[in-house]
């Protein structure tokens, strides 16, 4: 009977220990901090990303040569600029009304724009604006189809590109919606210049306003 009682006591003790362990909250793992980049590192990374997207677009065209044309027509350039300003205005309104998007945008923009200076807004507009449009609207959209399916698929791919983590889903969702607007603009006009100019404009405006607002808050603090 002795060994049985000894085993029984050990079993009861282990059960109590397991219950106590279940009651104690497990510490949550710390999220790894992302090391901020310097201005030079960020500009190089931006240029490298743009080059990579252009290479992907070029390789894609090797297998599927059909793509949307880009023609220098001043009327279409004006349409693109107005579209970009409209996107900037809608994004600003969305920033005020949707707290989850505001938090997500602040995180993304702080990481991308904090090391830069206002003059760098030109590169923030040109590098992603040209490379992303040439890939997603110039190649992916016609490859999937110049229809609703192609518009949705290319826009979702565009949104995924802007999703750095699961917490960034509001920013990615908004980017997908912007992709629908940019894709619709090229389907309506037939000129890739429209979304290119629109993308450059909205990136330039968003970057410049964010940096000027940050500088104003720092000087007034």
Phi, psi and omega in degrees: 000331182302309181298326180293316178297322179297317177295319180297320179295319178297321180296315180297318179297319180293323178296317178297320179297320179293322178295319179296321179295322179294327182286328181288129179290135178281133179296134179287139179295139180287137178286135181294135178283137178271122181293126179293146179267156174281171180299315180296316180298319182292319179294320177295317179297321179294317179293321180294320178296317178298318179296320179298317179296322178293322177295317178300317179297320181293317179295320178301317181294336177296324180269329180226093189288350182286130177209162180280141183281158173235118185237135181281089177241121187297327178298317179291326176296320176295320177298319178296319180294317178296320178298317179297319177294322177296318178298319179298318180294316179295320179296321177296320177293318179297324178299323181281327189265338186244100184301320181297320178292320180300316179296316180295317180294320179299317179296313183294312184290325178296320180291320186276321191257339186303319181285349188270170175247162183306326179299330181291350177301334176298315181288325176299327177281311188289310189295304177290324184300315181284311185293317182292322179288321178298326180279302190283315180269331182276329185241306184297314182302306179292333180292319178283321180146138178278062183211189183297321180298312179297323179296315182291314182297313180295326179290320177294319176298321178297320178293319180299325179301331183263013181254099181278339178200172180296330179292343182268017183298326178298321179293320178293321179296319179292322177297324177296320178295319176297324176299324176296320179294314181295319178295321179296325181295323180283328177292326181284316185269334183075012182234120181294344179299328183298304179292331178297310179295321179297316181294315178300316182297311184291325176294317180297313182295314181297316180295314183295314181295320181296316181291321178294323177294320178295318180295322180294318180292327179288322180286329181276348181285000000 
